Amino acid sequence: MKKTVTGDTTFWYEYTNKDLAKLKLPRLDTSTKPFYFRFSTHKTIVDIWSNDKKTFNGMVTSHINSYIPYNIKKQTQKQGKTFFKSDYLDTTPSRKAYELTMLVAAIPSDNLIKGWSQGFDGITYSLETATPTNFKFKKLLVAKCTRALAERSKNYSTIC
């Protein structure tokens, strides 16, 4: 069965997927789980999933890349190493995280918000939601994320 794919799956999704293999995390566009949600920043990835839509599981992955300075003489840039640690969440916090995902899922991708300007400063959040038939990828910059969540939730500071 082919999935319906929505969101900015060109640059940002491909950019995000480059790190997934290093972090040993699955690509959600091929997930067959009844529900899978991923919330990512440049240092942390939170995965929430369910095999039956009743019991929820979760995992938090923190990661960092080492830096290797640019070699001026050779004009080369070597790739640094990626270090990461993944911790599984118990069912109760996973369930609470799932409930928060419902608030976040209602926010459109930044390219669909009228008056939203693209920028290069701040933190970019990536939001992915997958079911067996659908895959959605969204990205939001932190400054706009806070305002968008404020309009939708009294508890926005819990998320951003």
C-alpha positions as CSV (number, residue, x, y, z in Angstrom):
1,M,0.0,0.0,0.0
2,K,1.4,3.4,-1.0
3,K,1.4,6.1,1.6
4,T,0.1,9.6,1.2
5,V,3.0,12.0,1.9
6,T,2.5,15.6,2.9
7,G,4.8,18.3,4.1
8,D,8.3,19.6,3.2
9,T,9.9,16.3,2.2
10,T,12.4,17.9,-0.2
11,F,15.3,19.7,1.6
12,W,14.5,19.4,5.3
13,Y,13.3,15.8,5.3
14,E,16.3,14.6,3.4
15,Y,18.6,16.7,5.6
16,T,17.0,15.1,8.7
17,N,17.2,11.6,7.3
18,K,21.0,11.8,6.9
19,D,21.4,11.6,10.7
20,L,18.8,8.8,11.2
21,A,21.1,6.0,10.0
22,K,23.9,7.2,12.3
23,L,21.5,7.3,15.2
24,K,20.0,3.9,14.4
25,L,16.5,5.3,14.1
26,P,13.9,4.2,11.6
27,R,12.7,6.3,8.8
28,L,9.0,7.1,9.4
29,D,8.0,7.3,5.8
30,T,8.3,3.5,5.7
31,S,6.8,2.8,9.1
32,T,4.0,0.2,9.2
33,K,3.0,0.9,12.9
34,P,-0.5,2.1,13.5
35,F,0.9,5.3,15.0
36,Y,4.4,6.8,15.1
37,F,5.4,10.4,16.0
38,R,8.8,12.0,16.1
39,F,9.7,15.4,17.5
40,S,13.3,16.6,16.7
41,T,15.6,19.4,17.5
42,H,19.3,19.7,16.5
43,K,20.3,17.7,19.6
44,T,17.3,15.6,20.7
45,I,14.8,13.3,19.1
46,V,11.7,12.0,20.8
47,D,10.0,9.0,19.3
48,I,6.5,8.0,20.4
49,W,4.8,4.9,18.8
50,S,2.0,2.4,19.3
51,N,1.4,-1.0,17.9
52,D,-2.2,-1.1,18.9
53,K,-3.2,2.6,19.6
54,K,-3.8,1.7,23.3
55,T,-0.3,1.1,24.7
56,F,2.4,3.7,23.9
57,N,6.1,3.4,23.8
58,G,8.8,6.1,23.6
59,M,12.4,6.8,23.3
60,V,14.6,9.9,23.7
61,T,17.8,10.1,21.7
62,S,20.4,12.8,22.5
63,H,23.2,13.3,20.0
64,I,26.1,15.5,19.2
65,N,28.7,15.7,16.4
66,S,32.4,16.3,17.0
67,Y,33.9,19.2,15.1
68,I,37.0,18.9,12.9
69,P,38.3,22.2,11.8
70,Y,38.5,23.0,8.1
71,N,42.0,22.2,6.6
72,I,43.0,25.5,4.9
73,K,46.1,23.9,3.2
74,K,44.2,21.0,1.7
75,Q,40.9,22.8,1.5
76,T,39.0,19.9,2.9
77,Q,36.5,19.4,5.6
78,K,36.4,16.0,7.4
79,Q,33.2,14.7,8.9
80,G,33.2,14.6,12.6
81,K,32.0,11.6,14.6
82,T,28.4,11.3,15.9
83,F,27.9,10.4,19.6
84,F,24.4,9.5,20.8
85,K,22.5,7.8,23.7
86,S,19.0,6.5,23.5
87,D,16.8,5.9,26.5
88,Y,13.4,4.2,26.5
89,L,10.4,5.8,28.2
90,D,8.0,4.0,30.4
91,T,4.4,3.6,29.2
92,T,3.0,6.5,31.4
93,P,5.3,9.3,30.1
94,S,4.9,7.8,26.6
95,R,1.1,8.1,26.9
96,K,1.4,11.7,28.1
97,A,3.8,12.5,25.3
98,Y,1.2,11.1,22.8
99,E,-1.4,13.4,24.2
100,L,0.9,16.4,23.7
101,T,1.5,15.2,20.1
102,M,-2.2,15.8,19.4
103,L,-1.7,19.6,20.2
104,V,1.4,19.8,18.1
105,A,-0.1,17.8,15.2
106,A,-2.6,20.6,14.6
107,I,0.1,23.2,13.8
108,P,0.8,23.6,10.1
109,S,4.3,23.5,8.6
110,D,5.9,26.9,8.6
111,N,5.7,27.2,4.8
112,L,1.9,27.0,5.1
113,I,1.5,29.8,7.8
114,K,0.6,33.1,6.2
115,G,3.3,35.8,6.9
116,W,5.8,33.2,8.2
117,S,9.3,34.1,7.0
118,Q,12.0,31.6,6.5
119,G,15.1,32.2,8.6
120,F,18.4,30.8,9.6
121,D,18.5,31.7,13.3
122,G,16.9,29.9,16.2
123,I,16.1,26.2,16.5
124,T,14.2,24.3,13.9
125,Y,11.8,21.7,15.2
126,S,10.9,18.8,12.9
127,L,7.6,17.0,13.4
128,E,6.9,13.7,11.7
129,T,3.7,11.6,12.0
130,A,3.2,8.2,10.4
131,T,0.5,5.6,10.1
132,P,0.4,2.7,7.6
133,T,-1.2,5.0,5.0
134,N,0.0,8.5,5.8
135,F,3.2,10.3,6.4
136,K,3.5,14.0,7.4
137,F,6.7,16.0,7.9
138,K,6.6,19.6,9.2
139,K,9.2,22.0,10.4
140,L,8.9,25.1,12.6
141,L,11.4,27.7,13.8
142,V,11.3,28.2,17.6
143,A,10.3,31.9,17.6
144,K,7.2,31.2,15.5
145,C,6.5,27.8,17.2
146,T,5.9,29.6,20.5
147,R,3.4,32.0,19.0
148,A,1.6,29.3,17.0
149,L,1.3,27.1,20.1
150,A,0.1,30.0,22.2
151,E,-2.8,30.4,19.9
152,R,-3.8,26.7,20.2
153,S,-2.9,25.8,23.8
154,K,-2.7,27.2,27.2
155,N,0.1,24.8,27.9
156,Y,2.4,25.8,25.1
157,S,5.4,26.4,27.3
158,T,5.4,22.6,28.0
159,I,6.1,21.9,24.4
160,C,8.5,24.7,23.3
